[in-house]
């Protein structure tokens, strides 16, 4: 990780942000956390094969996340219209956040730095944030093509909430 980003760790206070989302004019993290824990899902882009594969698995597991009281918010720099089309094609229950100019990705350190092909892209990462604004779980892809095992993410989120 370069000096320009502080790598967030479990136990850190999650940085607040306000960004547009498909369902809200302004998504405000700290306001949304008042309703319960949030799993931010940083991902490379809408419509990519790998992003579509694991997004479909996330959709399949959404009732399990809901039972735990966890809401998932996918986030990347693609625009709101792309997010809406992607979400609608997958029948996704999630409100996708538009990370304008990758500001949130940079704040969370979710930027690919070690790849000549996708350097500067938003990386595939998860941050579970508790109602107390503390980061309770993190999963980071070593490179964007590595997909998360969503069953494992579900299990680890459950453990982190205990």
Buried (B, 14 or more C-beta within 10 A) or exposed (E): EEEEBEEBEEEBEBBEBBBBBBBBEEBBBEEBBEEEBBBBBBBBBBEBEBBBEBBBBBBEBBEBBEEBEBBBBBBBBBEBEBBBBBBEEBEBBBBBBBBEEBEBBBBBBBBBBEEEEBEEBBBBBBBBBBEEBBBBBBBBBEEBBEEBEBEEBBEBBBEBBE
